[in-house]
């Protein structure tokens, strides 16, 4: 589904460059659940931004469903992102002056989904995530865990092929974090491809595969003896 080949990202500095990603080769299969881990500054969020078509200031090759991303213009990349990618952010990024159901409805409006289908999808996810009783509240009236549930629902309401989660449990206490991880596992069992960035080693190891970054490089796993 995804193939990165020699992807690199850097910033100019006086007398040289500051490297963020170095020689990244990475394949992600359809339906896989991958954790990206590493210390602060390792390049985890930068890699997620490349995968999610949020950043195109990089070099190398990126194939998404056999589409050469590096050859797309800005409008084509945005269309591909809207069609295939969903995002979960650590700090939710909900719109404060929209109610819960309106936050869920908005991404469907951007995709010109008919009103009747929008209402059906919003209702289904409110029920599935057990937040029907919160639908008319504003984000500021919700707990952190409830806001993250809404953020997950918003990310998947468009039925993306790829779900990217940047520290999805980082701002939550342990019980809320566990519920979000359980929800990610449920979505994965339904066939969704998921890549999460996390500092939580226990949650990271729950994925099918862990990719470790250090100083912008993917750490090579030693061959078995």
VMD Tcl script that draws the C-alpha trace (Angstrom):
set ca {
  {0.00 0.00 0.00}
  {2.80 2.42 0.95}
  {6.44 2.42 -0.09}
  {9.01 5.02 0.85}
  {12.39 4.85 -0.90}
  {15.34 6.94 0.23}
  {13.10 9.68 1.64}
  {15.10 12.52 3.17}
  {14.21 15.88 4.70}
  {16.51 18.67 5.84}
  {16.71 22.37 6.59}
  {19.50 24.72 5.48}
  {21.89 25.96 8.13}
  {24.87 28.26 7.89}
  {27.63 26.10 6.50}
  {25.51 22.99 6.02}
  {22.13 21.35 6.58}
  {20.16 20.03 9.55}
  {18.80 16.58 8.72}
  {15.36 15.52 9.95}
  {14.91 12.30 7.97}
  {17.76 10.29 6.43}
  {17.50 7.56 3.82}
  {14.08 6.29 4.93}
  {13.05 3.02 3.27}
  {9.72 1.79 4.57}
  {6.93 -0.47 3.31}
  {3.51 -0.56 4.98}
  {1.09 -3.26 3.91}
  {-2.66 -2.93 3.53}
  {-4.33 -3.56 6.88}
  {-1.12 -3.32 8.92}
  {-0.83 -1.66 12.36}
  {2.59 -0.01 12.77}
  {4.04 1.97 15.69}
  {6.75 4.57 15.08}
  {8.87 5.11 18.19}
  {12.02 6.96 19.22}
  {13.24 9.81 21.42}
  {12.13 13.42 21.01}
  {13.68 14.91 17.87}
  {14.10 11.53 16.19}
  {11.89 12.52 13.24}
  {8.70 10.65 14.17}
  {6.22 13.46 13.53}
  {8.13 14.51 10.41}
  {7.75 10.98 9.04}
  {4.03 11.01 9.88}
  {3.61 14.34 8.08}
  {5.25 12.91 4.96}
  {3.05 9.80 5.09}
  {-0.05 11.96 5.57}
  {0.76 14.28 2.65}
  {0.97 17.22 5.04}
  {4.56 17.95 4.01}
  {6.05 17.75 0.54}
  {9.36 19.45 1.23}
  {11.38 16.25 1.03}
  {13.37 14.18 -1.45}
  {12.98 10.57 -2.50}
  {10.17 8.29 -3.63}
  {6.75 7.76 -2.08}
  {4.23 5.38 -3.65}
  {0.70 5.33 -2.20}
  {-1.50 2.72 -3.89}
  {1.01 2.81 -6.78}
  {0.58 6.59 -7.12}
  {3.92 8.42 -7.21}
  {3.28 11.13 -4.61}
  {6.46 13.07 -5.45}
  {5.09 13.69 -8.94}
  {1.78 15.18 -7.79}
  {1.09 18.90 -7.63}
  {-0.34 20.52 -4.51}
  {-3.97 20.18 -5.62}
  {-3.53 16.50 -6.50}
  {-1.83 15.77 -3.17}
  {-4.66 17.48 -1.30}
  {-7.24 15.42 -3.20}
  {-5.36 12.20 -2.43}
  {-5.12 13.15 1.23}
  {-8.82 13.92 1.51}
  {-9.75 10.66 -0.18}
  {-7.43 8.26 1.61}
  {-5.99 9.67 4.87}
  {-7.40 10.32 8.35}
  {-5.55 12.04 11.22}
  {-5.72 11.78 15.00}
  {-3.76 14.45 16.87}
  {-2.58 14.45 20.48}
  {-4.34 17.74 21.22}
  {-7.56 16.81 19.39}
  {-7.80 19.86 17.03}
  {-11.57 19.98 17.38}
  {-13.34 23.19 16.38}
  {-14.36 24.88 19.62}
  {-17.48 26.65 18.36}
  {-18.97 23.55 16.72}
  {-20.94 20.93 18.64}
  {-19.75 17.32 18.68}
  {-22.02 16.24 15.85}
  {-21.02 19.29 13.81}
  {-17.32 18.44 14.23}
  {-18.09 15.00 12.81}
  {-20.25 16.33 10.00}
  {-17.74 18.90 8.73}
  {-15.25 16.53 6.99}
  {-18.16 14.99 5.07}
  {-19.31 18.42 3.92}
  {-15.84 18.99 2.45}
  {-16.34 15.83 0.40}
  {-19.82 16.82 -0.83}
  {-21.46 13.83 0.86}
  {-25.28 14.21 0.65}
  {-26.97 15.42 3.83}
  {-28.91 12.18 4.41}
  {-25.76 10.05 4.22}
  {-23.87 12.53 6.43}
  {-26.55 12.25 9.11}
  {-26.43 8.45 8.89}
  {-22.65 8.27 9.24}
  {-22.60 10.75 12.13}
  {-25.31 8.82 13.92}
  {-23.53 5.49 13.39}
  {-20.25 6.77 14.85}
  {-21.90 8.54 17.77}
  {-23.50 5.20 18.62}
  {-20.39 3.09 17.99}
  {-18.17 5.32 20.13}
  {-20.90 5.64 22.80}
  {-21.03 9.43 22.66}
  {-24.64 9.91 21.54}
  {-25.37 11.73 24.79}
  {-22.57 14.21 24.04}
  {-23.61 15.11 20.48}
  {-24.96 18.58 21.33}
  {-22.09 19.56 23.62}
  {-19.12 21.72 22.65}
  {-15.52 20.41 22.99}
  {-14.89 22.57 26.06}
  {-17.69 20.70 27.83}
  {-15.99 17.32 27.35}
  {-13.22 15.56 29.25}
  {-9.91 14.93 27.51}
  {-10.82 11.32 26.85}
  {-14.19 12.29 25.39}
  {-12.55 14.90 23.15}
  {-10.13 12.28 21.87}
  {-13.03 9.89 21.15}
  {-14.63 12.63 19.07}
  {-11.30 13.26 17.32}
  {-10.99 9.56 16.44}
  {-14.57 9.50 15.16}
  {-13.90 12.58 13.03}
  {-10.75 10.96 11.60}
  {-12.53 7.77 10.51}
  {-15.91 9.17 9.42}
  {-14.58 9.63 5.87}
  {-13.56 5.92 5.84}
  {-9.89 6.56 5.04}
  {-7.54 3.87 3.77}
  {-4.80 5.08 6.13}
  {-5.25 6.31 9.71}
  {-2.35 8.30 11.18}
  {-2.24 8.88 14.95}
  {0.28 11.32 16.45}
  {0.60 10.53 20.19}
  {-3.13 9.63 20.41}
  {-2.89 8.76 24.12}
  {-0.18 11.22 25.16}
  {-2.48 13.77 26.83}
  {-4.75 11.23 28.54}
  {-4.73 9.47 31.88}
  {-4.28 5.70 31.89}
  {-7.95 4.66 31.75}
  {-8.74 7.06 28.90}
  {-5.57 6.04 27.07}
  {-6.51 2.37 27.33}
  {-9.95 3.05 25.83}
  {-8.39 4.88 22.86}
  {-5.94 2.01 22.24}
  {-8.80 -0.49 22.41}
  {-10.64 1.59 19.84}
  {-7.60 1.62 17.53}
  {-7.42 -2.18 17.80}
  {-11.11 -2.40 16.91}
  {-10.60 -0.23 13.84}
  {-7.60 -2.33 12.85}
  {-9.63 -5.53 13.17}
  {-12.13 -3.93 10.79}
  {-9.32 -3.71 8.21}
  {-8.01 -0.17 8.62}
  {-4.29 0.50 8.07}
  {-2.93 2.39 11.09}
  {0.38 4.12 11.80}
  {0.78 5.59 15.28}
  {3.57 7.67 16.75}
  {3.94 7.09 20.47}
  {6.35 7.46 23.38}
  {4.43 4.81 25.32}
  {6.47 1.64 24.93}
  {3.70 -0.66 26.13}
  {1.14 0.78 23.71}
  {3.72 0.91 20.93}
  {4.45 -2.78 21.30}
  {0.76 -3.61 20.89}
  {1.10 -2.89 17.17}
  {2.04 -5.63 14.72}
  {5.37 -3.95 14.04}
  {7.52 -1.26 15.63}
  {9.67 1.09 13.52}
  {12.31 2.82 15.64}
  {13.80 6.16 14.62}
  {16.96 7.77 15.95}
  {18.38 11.06 14.61}
  {16.21 10.75 11.51}
  {17.37 7.21 10.64}
  {15.40 3.99 10.91}
  {17.24 1.73 13.33}
  {18.16 -1.58 11.75}
  {17.04 -4.67 13.63}
  {20.00 -7.00 14.21}
  {19.80 -10.26 12.36}
  {19.10 -13.28 14.59}
  {22.20 -15.25 15.57}
}
mol new
graphics top color blue
foreach p $ca { graphics top sphere $p radius 0.5 }
foreach p [lrange $ca 0 end-1] q [lrange $ca 1 end] { graphics top cylinder $p $q radius 0.2 }
display resetview
